[in-house]
């Protein structure tokens, strides 16, 4: 296949955006946006003659926009039996999950147009103001406005979970993927390799390594046994956008089934923010109240709190693995978030009074 030059790609991007915005190519300004830790690239195409704009997502390879994401997963597994563990950032999954969440009444940016042959997708632009940025002007995490924003974010978590039956009934890709034991263990293996080995350059003795792996096994076994609901999978202050007085959810294409506490742990223990312990406790109470009135109430409050602590440990260690992987690859942007994630994980272990080997090792690395 002939490779596409940057000039060709820019031209294709401009033509696609111009058709969507009903302007000429010459009337467009295209700006590259700062990316995250994914393989996608994002651009903003804006009409100079108006305020009309759209986001252009560029994927690594062409795709058939009419293909089911489940079929793409099956194709990947045919050549790599472990593909399910790393199946992510799929354009067809983005199209499918977006449609599902919109049907459930959730505020996600619609897919406006696609050009799979050019590996491109147009998405509604919901601005640049992330919840993380919005919070930076409100340093008091117990401020009523901050609590209200987080309360609304938790309402959206409940709404995502209430869409579980819709996902199952639609045979959506997100109903075929789950935080099962294999996936949870893979994530902690990713953390171990990238944080201890690549980032800290530690070589652990067999006794310590085996004890940590035993902690991981117990943690993942318990979480995998919990009832599953639909989860966003990466629900934090960088994936919630504040635009036109509303909150929008982005980066939702990897949604999958998981514990009730998964998105709650991601949001309230988010290393990108600094919620106080008091604010977190108030928000947990509010989520428990919302969940009790939802379509899928949790079995017991005490059980949920235990699950939330377990999930916080797993989720924060996975986050540290991602930050460490980026740092070891030469991207220092995420280094400041390793410490906060570490503290959240250690605090949850202390509350549980468990995972002593992992806790002792993490305390050593903190020092």
C-alpha positions as CSV (number, residue, x, y, z in Angstrom):
1,X,0.0,0.0,0.0
2,X,1.3,3.5,-0.9
3,X,2.3,5.5,2.2
4,X,0.4,8.7,2.8
5,X,2.6,11.8,3.1
6,X,1.9,14.5,5.7
7,X,1.0,16.9,2.9
8,X,-1.5,14.4,1.5
9,X,-3.0,13.7,5.0
10,X,-3.4,17.4,5.7
11,X,-5.1,17.9,2.4
12,X,-7.5,15.0,3.0
13,X,-8.2,16.3,6.5
14,X,-9.0,19.8,5.2
15,X,-11.4,18.5,2.5
16,X,-13.3,16.3,5.0
17,X,-13.6,19.1,7.5
18,X,-14.6,21.6,4.8
19,X,-17.4,19.4,3.6
20,X,-18.7,19.0,7.1
21,X,-18.6,22.7,7.9
22,X,-19.8,23.7,4.4
23,X,-16.9,26.1,3.8
24,X,-14.0,26.2,1.3
25,X,-10.7,24.5,2.2
26,X,-9.1,28.0,2.0
27,X,-11.4,29.2,4.8
28,X,-10.1,26.6,7.3
29,X,-7.5,26.9,10.0
30,X,-6.2,23.5,11.2
31,X,-4.4,23.2,14.5
32,X,-2.8,20.1,16.0
33,X,-4.0,19.5,19.6
34,X,-1.9,18.2,22.4
35,X,-2.5,14.4,22.6
36,X,-2.7,12.0,25.5
37,X,-0.9,8.7,26.0
38,X,-2.8,7.1,23.0
39,X,-1.8,6.3,19.4
40,X,-4.4,8.7,18.0
41,X,-3.7,12.3,16.8
42,X,-6.2,15.1,17.1
43,X,-6.6,18.3,15.1
44,X,-9.1,21.2,15.3
45,X,-10.5,22.5,12.0
46,X,-12.1,25.9,12.3
47,X,-13.7,28.1,9.7
48,X,-12.1,31.5,9.6
49,X,-15.4,33.1,8.5
50,X,-17.4,31.8,11.5
51,X,-17.1,30.1,14.8
52,X,-17.8,26.6,13.3
53,X,-15.3,24.0,14.2
54,X,-14.8,20.3,14.4
55,X,-12.3,17.8,15.8
56,X,-10.5,15.5,13.4
57,X,-9.2,12.3,14.8
58,X,-6.4,10.5,12.9
59,X,-6.0,6.8,13.5
60,X,-2.9,4.7,12.8
61,X,-4.4,2.7,9.9
62,X,-7.4,2.8,7.6
63,X,-10.7,1.2,8.8
64,X,-14.1,0.1,7.5
65,X,-16.6,2.3,9.4
66,X,-19.3,-0.2,8.7
67,X,-17.5,-3.1,10.3
68,X,-18.6,-4.3,13.8
69,X,-16.0,-3.7,16.5
70,X,-16.7,-7.3,17.7
71,X,-15.6,-8.6,14.3
72,X,-12.4,-6.6,14.5
73,X,-11.7,-8.0,18.0
74,X,-12.3,-11.5,16.6
75,X,-9.8,-10.8,13.8
76,X,-7.2,-9.6,16.2
77,X,-7.7,-12.7,18.4
78,X,-7.3,-15.0,15.4
79,X,-3.7,-13.9,15.1
80,X,-3.0,-13.1,18.7
81,X,-5.0,-15.0,21.4
82,X,-4.1,-12.3,24.0
83,X,-5.4,-9.4,21.8
84,X,-8.5,-9.0,24.1
85,X,-6.2,-7.8,26.8
86,X,-4.9,-4.9,24.8
87,X,-7.8,-4.2,22.4
88,X,-8.1,-0.4,22.6
89,X,-8.4,2.8,20.6
90,X,-10.3,1.1,17.9
91,X,-12.2,3.5,15.6
92,X,-15.1,1.2,15.0
93,X,-15.5,0.8,18.8
94,X,-15.5,4.6,19.1
95,X,-18.4,4.8,16.6
96,X,-20.3,2.0,18.3
97,X,-19.8,3.1,21.9
98,X,-20.6,6.7,21.0
99,X,-24.0,5.7,19.5
100,X,-24.7,3.5,22.6
101,X,-24.0,6.2,25.1
102,X,-26.0,8.8,23.1
103,X,-28.9,6.5,23.0
104,X,-28.6,6.2,26.8
105,X,-28.8,10.0,27.1
106,X,-25.2,10.6,28.0
107,X,-23.3,13.8,27.0
108,X,-20.6,12.4,24.6
109,X,-19.5,14.3,21.5
110,X,-21.2,12.7,18.4
111,X,-19.3,11.3,15.5
112,X,-20.2,13.6,12.6
113,X,-18.5,12.0,9.7
114,X,-15.9,9.3,8.9
115,X,-13.4,8.5,6.1
116,X,-12.2,5.1,7.1
117,X,-10.1,4.8,4.0
118,X,-8.2,7.8,5.1
119,X,-8.1,6.7,8.8
120,X,-10.0,9.8,9.8
121,X,-13.1,10.6,11.9
122,X,-14.8,14.0,12.6
123,X,-16.1,14.5,16.1
124,X,-18.1,17.3,17.6
125,X,-15.8,19.9,19.3
126,X,-16.5,20.3,23.0
127,X,-13.7,22.8,23.6
128,X,-10.4,22.7,25.5
129,X,-11.5,23.3,29.1
130,X,-11.0,20.0,31.0
131,X,-12.4,19.5,34.5
132,X,-8.7,19.5,35.6
133,X,-8.2,23.0,34.2
134,X,-11.6,24.2,35.5
135,X,-10.6,23.0,39.0
136,X,-7.2,24.9,38.9
137,X,-9.1,28.2,39.4
138,X,-10.9,26.7,42.4
139,X,-8.2,25.6,44.8
140,X,-10.6,24.8,47.6
141,X,-11.8,21.2,46.8
142,X,-14.6,21.5,49.4
143,X,-16.0,24.6,47.7
144,X,-19.7,24.1,46.9
145,X,-19.2,24.7,43.2
146,X,-16.5,22.0,43.1
147,X,-18.6,19.5,45.0
148,X,-21.5,20.2,42.7
149,X,-19.4,19.5,39.6
150,X,-18.2,16.2,41.0
151,X,-21.7,15.3,42.1
152,X,-22.8,15.7,38.5
153,X,-19.9,13.7,37.3
154,X,-21.0,10.9,39.7
155,X,-24.6,11.2,38.3
156,X,-23.1,10.5,34.9
157,X,-21.3,7.4,36.3
158,X,-24.7,6.1,37.6
159,X,-26.2,6.8,34.2
160,X,-23.4,4.8,32.4
161,X,-24.0,1.9,34.8
162,X,-27.8,2.1,34.1
163,X,-27.0,1.6,30.4
164,X,-25.6,-1.9,31.2
165,X,-28.7,-3.7,29.9
166,X,-28.7,-1.5,26.8
167,X,-25.1,-2.5,26.0
168,X,-25.9,-6.2,26.6
169,X,-29.0,-6.1,24.5
170,X,-27.2,-4.4,21.6
171,X,-24.4,-6.9,21.7
172,X,-22.1,-3.9,21.9
173,X,-18.3,-4.3,21.8
174,X,-18.2,-3.1,25.4
175,X,-20.3,-6.1,26.5
176,X,-17.7,-8.4,25.1
177,X,-14.8,-6.8,27.0
178,X,-14.4,-6.8,30.8
179,X,-12.2,-6.2,33.7
180,X,-11.9,-9.9,34.3
181,X,-9.1,-11.5,36.3
182,X,-6.8,-11.8,33.2
183,X,-7.3,-8.1,32.3
184,X,-6.7,-6.9,35.8
185,X,-3.6,-9.1,36.2
186,X,-2.3,-7.8,32.9
187,X,-2.6,-4.2,34.0
188,X,-0.7,-4.9,37.3
189,X,1.9,-6.8,35.3
190,X,2.2,-3.6,33.1
191,X,2.6,-1.6,36.3
192,X,5.3,-3.9,37.7
193,X,7.3,-3.9,34.5
194,X,7.1,-0.2,33.8
195,X,7.4,1.2,37.4
196,X,9.8,-1.1,39.1
197,X,11.9,-2.3,36.2
198,X,11.9,0.5,33.5
199,X,11.3,3.6,35.6
200,X,13.1,2.8,38.9
201,X,15.5,0.2,37.4
202,X,14.8,-2.1,40.4
203,X,15.7,-5.7,40.3
204,X,13.7,-7.4,43.1
205,X,14.8,-10.5,44.9
206,X,12.7,-13.6,44.2
207,X,11.1,-13.5,47.7
208,X,9.9,-9.9,47.4
209,X,8.8,-10.4,43.8
210,X,6.8,-13.5,44.6
211,X,5.1,-11.8,47.6
212,X,4.0,-8.8,45.5
213,X,2.7,-11.1,42.8
214,X,0.7,-13.0,45.5
215,X,-0.8,-9.7,46.5
216,X,-1.7,-8.9,42.9
217,X,-3.3,-12.3,42.5
218,X,-5.5,-11.9,45.5
219,X,-6.5,-8.4,44.6
220,X,-7.5,-9.3,41.0
221,X,-9.3,-12.4,42.0
222,X,-11.5,-10.5,44.4
223,X,-12.3,-7.7,42.0
224,X,-13.0,-10.0,39.1
225,X,-15.6,-11.9,41.2
226,X,-17.6,-8.7,41.8
227,X,-20.8,-8.0,39.8
228,X,-20.1,-6.1,36.6
229,X,-21.7,-3.0,35.1
230,X,-20.9,-0.8,32.1
231,X,-17.8,1.3,32.9
232,X,-16.2,4.2,31.0
233,X,-12.7,2.7,31.9
234,X,-10.8,6.0,32.1
235,X,-13.1,8.4,34.0
236,X,-11.1,11.3,35.3
237,X,-10.6,15.0,35.2
238,X,-8.8,15.0,31.8
239,X,-11.7,13.2,30.1
240,X,-14.5,15.4,31.4
241,X,-14.8,18.6,29.4
242,X,-16.6,21.8,30.6
243,X,-18.2,23.5,27.6
244,X,-21.2,25.8,27.2
245,X,-22.1,25.3,30.9
246,X,-22.3,21.5,30.5
247,X,-20.0,18.6,31.2
248,X,-19.1,16.3,28.4
249,X,-17.5,12.8,28.5
250,X,-14.7,12.0,26.1
251,X,-12.3,9.1,25.5
252,X,-15.1,6.6,26.0
253,X,-14.3,4.2,23.1
254,X,-12.7,1.6,25.4
255,X,-15.8,1.2,27.6
256,X,-16.2,-2.3,29.1
257,X,-17.8,-4.3,31.9
258,X,-16.3,-3.9,35.4
259,X,-17.0,-3.4,39.1
260,X,-19.4,-0.8,40.2
261,X,-16.6,1.0,41.9
262,X,-14.3,1.3,38.9
263,X,-15.2,4.7,37.5
264,X,-15.8,6.0,41.1
265,X,-12.2,5.1,42.0
266,X,-10.9,6.7,38.8
267,X,-12.7,9.9,39.5
268,X,-12.3,10.4,43.2
269,X,-8.7,9.2,43.5
270,X,-7.7,11.0,40.3
271,X,-4.0,11.9,40.4
272,X,-4.7,14.9,38.1
273,X,-6.6,16.6,40.9
274,X,-6.3,17.1,44.7
275,X,-9.6,16.5,46.3
276,X,-9.4,16.5,50.1
277,X,-10.2,13.4,52.1
278,X,-13.3,15.3,53.4
279,X,-14.5,16.1,49.9
280,X,-14.0,12.5,48.8
281,X,-15.9,11.1,51.7
282,X,-18.8,13.5,51.1
283,X,-18.9,12.4,47.4
284,X,-18.7,8.7,48.2
285,X,-21.8,9.2,50.4
286,X,-23.6,11.0,47.6
287,X,-22.7,8.3,45.2
288,X,-24.1,5.6,47.6
289,X,-27.3,7.6,47.8
290,X,-27.6,7.9,44.0
291,X,-26.8,4.2,43.5
292,X,-29.4,3.1,46.0
293,X,-32.1,4.9,43.8
294,X,-30.7,3.6,40.5
295,X,-31.7,0.7,38.2
296,X,-28.8,-1.4,39.6
297,X,-28.4,-0.7,43.3
298,X,-25.4,-2.1,45.1
299,X,-25.8,-5.0,47.5
300,X,-24.5,-3.3,50.7
301,X,-22.8,0.0,51.7
302,X,-20.0,-1.8,53.6
303,X,-19.4,-4.1,50.6
304,X,-19.2,-1.2,48.2
305,X,-16.7,0.7,50.4
306,X,-14.5,-2.4,50.6
307,X,-14.7,-2.8,46.8
308,X,-13.9,0.9,46.3
309,X,-10.7,0.5,48.4
310,X,-9.7,-2.6,46.4
311,X,-10.4,-0.9,43.2
312,X,-8.5,2.2,44.2
313,X,-5.4,0.1,44.8
314,X,-5.7,-1.6,41.4
315,X,-6.6,1.6,39.5
316,X,-3.9,3.7,40.9
317,X,-1.2,1.1,40.3
318,X,-2.3,0.8,36.7
319,X,-2.2,4.6,36.4
320,X,1.4,4.6,37.8
321,X,2.3,2.0,35.2
322,X,1.1,4.3,32.4
323,X,2.9,7.3,33.8
324,X,6.1,5.3,34.3
325,X,5.9,3.9,30.8
326,X,5.6,7.3,29.3
327,X,8.5,8.6,31.5
328,X,10.7,5.7,30.6
329,X,10.0,6.3,26.9
330,X,11.2,9.9,27.2
331,X,7.9,11.7,27.9
332,X,8.2,13.5,31.4
333,X,4.7,15.0,31.3
334,X,3.2,12.4,33.6
335,X,6.0,12.2,36.2
336,X,4.3,14.7,38.6
337,X,1.3,12.4,38.9
338,X,3.2,9.3,40.0
339,X,3.5,10.6,43.6
340,X,-0.2,11.4,44.1
341,X,-1.3,8.1,42.6
342,X,1.2,6.3,44.9
343,X,-0.2,8.1,48.0
344,X,-3.8,7.1,47.0
345,X,-2.9,3.5,46.5
346,X,-1.0,3.4,49.9
347,X,-3.9,5.0,51.7
348,X,-6.3,2.5,50.3
349,X,-4.0,-0.4,51.3
350,X,-3.8,1.0,54.8
351,X,-7.6,1.2,55.2
352,X,-7.8,-2.4,54.0
353,X,-4.9,-3.5,56.2
354,X,-3.8,-5.8,53.5
355,X,-1.2,-6.3,50.7
356,X,1.7,-5.8,53.1
357,X,4.4,-6.9,50.7
358,X,3.3,-4.4,48.0
359,X,2.7,-1.7,50.5
360,X,6.2,-2.0,52.1
361,X,7.9,-2.0,48.6
362,X,5.9,1.1,47.5
363,X,6.8,2.9,50.7
364,X,10.5,2.2,50.0
365,X,10.1,3.6,46.4
366,X,8.3,6.7,47.8
367,X,11.3,7.4,49.9
